[in-house]
């Protein structure tokens, strides 16, 4: 069924207020979850609400948290997220990083122990809006053990998102938001709810056999996600684990921490004005994007897109046409509302 974004934002806000979030936190979580749907990343949108509420009830995710600065070296800061809702914790960490990058030219924010950070593309977008270039390495210690190393059939790695952003003077910044694995776990969940298969070459069953059935991935016994590009994606995952786990202090993927989901994120935020003049930087970005777009096409109906352009276009479309949710997702959100005594307004 199709829903307008404002309806989903209002419902999400009320759900988190009902479970105990203050107004500011409920607003941030609502805006960022629905923005993930608007951007076409339904895996990180309102489908997450029932899971988040369960984690809150089990004290695995904590409400109304503010980041603690654990180590402060000016341009390099270790931040404890205290298992707070990731949409709020991530925003606080990026606000700190943008301030420090403006002061020092560059900031390294080592965030540990945040609850699920949501759509990682939010964070380079936020930095780009402030005129900053940024790169972000993310892992999930414990509960996020999802990916098999190259040549193996057992999980040892998290999905290991990597994101980067470059501000432009066009309609949208250049945003890379990807994982070192073939498919996000949330996208497998979306397929499961919709009764669909996942693409070939993404997951294996517990015996290492290729499958497209999301039920086989979840098991029991559980299967695994594969790394992108074989050994290259596996090697990238290992480096991201070091950055987001060992360097932040939040631990690499660790079965001893499997009782709750904890994200680590190492963000490097750069004030481009400290390196190049505004005229040179933006003109060069525009020149190169135009040069890339000018390449001869294999198919005349094709089009060369810039990183982040699909999300920008999808947001424009879905703001008008609405956001599609599967019946299973609607029912799960309705069940959550029932337990909180909230009138959802959703047809079930």
Secondary structure, DSSP 4 states (H G I P E B T S, - for coil): -EE-HHHHHHHHHHHHHHHT--HHHHHHHHHHHHHHHHTT-GGGTGGGHHHHHHHHHTTSSBSS---EEEEE-SSEEEEE-TTB-HHHHHHHHHHHHHHHHHHHSEEEEEEEEES----THHHHHHHHHTTEEEEEEEEEEETT--EEPTT-SSEEE---EEEEEE--SSSS-EEEEEESBSS-HHHHHHHHHHT-PPPTTSEE-TTS-EE--HHHHH-SSP-EEPBTTTHHHHHHHHHHHIIIIITTTS-SS-GGGTTSEEEEEEEEEEEGGGTS-HHHHHHHHHHHHHHHHTSPPSSTT-----TTHHHHHHHHHHHHH-EE--HHHHHHHHHHHHHHT-------
